[in-house]
Amino acid sequence: MEAIKTAALTKRYRQALAVDRLSLTVFPGELFSLLGVNGAGKTTTIKMLCGLTAPTGGNAWLLGDSIVEHPQRAKQKLGLSPQETAVAPNLTVAENLQMMARIYGADSAQAAARTGDILCRLSLQPVQKSLAKTLSGGMQRRLSIGMALISGPQILFLDEPTLGLDVLARRQLWALIQSLKGSVTVVLTTHYMEEAQTLSDRIGIMAGGRLTAVGTPGQLMAQTGTTRFEDAFVALAAPEEVAI
Ligand SMILES: Nc1ncnc2c1ncn2[C@@H]1O[C@H](COP(=O)(O)OP(=O)(O)OP(=O)(O)O)[C@@H](O)[C@H]1O
């Protein structure tokens, strides 16, 4: 079964057709990146798949559960590390993780066990007693990913996970994301071409709310006759005139 399947998924705002009949498939264990210039519809797509905003047309399924007909069942399958920070600044790292585990219904013993597991898996033990607001940007993002993983989701959404980070912090997060590959299906959005090319099994390019191309980085370069992935992106990401 596909991890994610969308069929003509659409979001129309009064002033904008943010996502226009998006049909794509993401396979289990895959790391799939959504790329596109500002306003292409990436975040709106993720918000619909995570149940944060309702589609105005079409449908999508997370491991077989429709986000339209069974939104609660679909939500149980996913974790989200959003663009805006999800971290409570005045709680410690461990408290943030425990709080998220309790929100997902764990009792205090289960929450402590899950927190210990995430602290270990994400190498957050050294800062577990630090207030989140004292962490570097990279560590805050690591914590945000930990919070998204605390419920044991099968699908993880990472919306611009390395935005604004320095190159070292970015590389450390890449290593973390790579370590998740295979155990959880990951969908990420990014504006960094090198990041997409390094991490992704496949990439979908959006322009003007539509999916203009899908493939491995190599396939997208071959399709556009380019030898640099950034050139392939430029060729595929120019928004067309969209009739509303
Ligand atoms: N809540 C909203 N109300 C009205 N229009 C919106 C809303 N959210 C997004 N849009 C519009 O939908 C379009 C797609 O926006 P979206 O944020 O999904 O793009 P994006 O590809 O994630 O961009 P970025 O890379 O800048 O994050 C844009 O034209 C945006 O202005």
The ligand as a Gaussian input file, in Angstrom:
#p B3LYP/6-31G(d) Opt

LIG

0 1
 N       -4.585000      31.011000       4.690000
 C       -4.476000      31.468000       3.438000
 N       -5.382000      32.324000       2.928000
 C       -5.300000      32.761000       1.659000
 N       -4.313000      32.416000       0.803000
 C       -3.368000      31.575000       1.254000
 C       -3.389000      31.054000       2.588000
 N       -2.319000      30.217000       2.751000
 C       -1.667000      30.230000       1.567000
 N       -2.280000      31.035000       0.690000
 C       -1.873000      31.283000      -0.703000
 O       -1.742000      30.031000      -1.349000
 C       -0.595000      30.008000      -2.206000
 C        0.318000      28.863000      -1.806000
 O        0.929000      29.160000      -0.527000
 P        1.864000      28.116000       0.246000
 O        2.203000      28.756000       1.551000
 O        1.230000      26.785000       0.252000
 O        3.136000      28.080000      -0.700000
 P        4.591000      27.500000      -0.398000
 O        4.998000      26.779000      -1.648000
 O        4.599000      26.734000       0.865000
 O        5.448000      28.847000      -0.236000
 P        6.745000      29.156000       0.702000
 O        7.880000      28.481000       0.023000
 O        6.828000      30.647000       0.640000
 O        6.459000      28.620000       2.079000
 C        0.024000      31.392000      -2.108000
 O       -0.483000      32.182000      -3.183000
 C       -0.469000      31.907000      -0.772000
 O       -0.548000      33.325000      -0.798000

